[in-house]
Amino acid sequence: MAKNRLFEEDVIVVGLGRFGAAAALELQRLGHNVIAIEQDGQRAETFLGKLGKVVQGDASQPAAIAQIKAKDFKLAVVGIGSSVEASVLAAANLVDAGVPSIWAKALSPEHGRILSRIGVHHVIFPEADTGRRVAHLVNGKLMDYIEFDDGFAIVKMRPPQETIGFTLGQSGVRSKYGVTIVGVKSPGEDFTYAQADTKVTAHDTLIVSGPTELIERLASRP
């Protein structure tokens, strides 16, 4: 086992397309030992040396899952995006192997329902999630946007005109809009936790959290 690993769990990643590859490389960077299964031999070869282990194989076949001893893993990610059938079969094989935490990419709501019904624990809709995120960014008011399932969001945004030149206590954003400015970043400086006496300038960036509809109300201000 490598020294100084932040995370000790070994992770199976099935499929090294754009989604699967991005997940696998980031998991490896975080300290996980990633064992990837990729059917395309040429693509699999490009990841040799970048991940803990890369196996060329068809994860829709139970033998491929058995080969890597999936029953010994606690985490798996199914990133297959080219075939609903291959995705479902690969996920089913991981479920049958008893992997306790399986994440899988869904291509459509119907695909997602099938994955949930066969026992996948976490179904991801990356295209839909990205589409919704972009919708909040295209008007230029927000610089980044993360929304949670319960209608709560955290955003990075430019300061509204009514906050510029005032401390957070003076502008009263929380009492006016029901959202919280969590942090403020001045140019060339690190983010700092916001305090009542934090003064906002036109060049600052704000981190704001709160109910989605209230954040949208604040973001609509000039």
C-alpha positions, 0 to 999 in steps of 0.5 A: 500500500502506498504511503501518505494515501488520503483514502485507503479504499480500492475502487473499481471503475468500469469504462474509461470514456470521458466520464469514467476516465475523469472519475478514475484519474481523480480517484487515483489522485485523491489516493485511492487505488483504482482498478479499471475495466475497459473493453477497448484495448487501445483505450485501456492501454493509454491508462497503463501507469496512470491508474493502479491497474487496468484490465481489458475486459467486458464488464457485462460478462460476470467472468470479467467482474469475477477476474478482478475479485470485485467481491473484495471491493467496497466501492465501484463506479460504472461510467459506461456511456455507449450502451444502456444494456452494457451499463445495466449488465455491468452494474448487475454483475457488481450488485451480484458480487456484493459491492456495497457502494455502487455509483453508475452513470445514467443516460436517461431517466429510464436508464436511471430507474433500471439501475436503481431497481437492480440495486445501484446505490447512487445513480448519476445524471451528468448531462442533466446536472451539467445542463442545469448548472450551465443554465445558471451561469450563462447570464454572467451573474454567477461564476460557479453553481452547485445545487443540492437535492433539497433545493439548497445551493452554493454559488460563486458570484460577483458582488451585487452593487448594493454590497460594494463599499460596505461591510457585510453587516452594513449591507444586511444581505442575510436579512434582506435575501435570506442567504449567507455570504460564507466567504470573500476572496479579494484579488491575489488573496486566499478565500477568507471566512466572511465576518460582519466587519468584512468589507466588500469591494467591486473586485471581490468574489463572494461564496454564497449559500442558501435556498436556490430561489433566494440565491437566484433573487440575489443574483438578479440584482444589479 
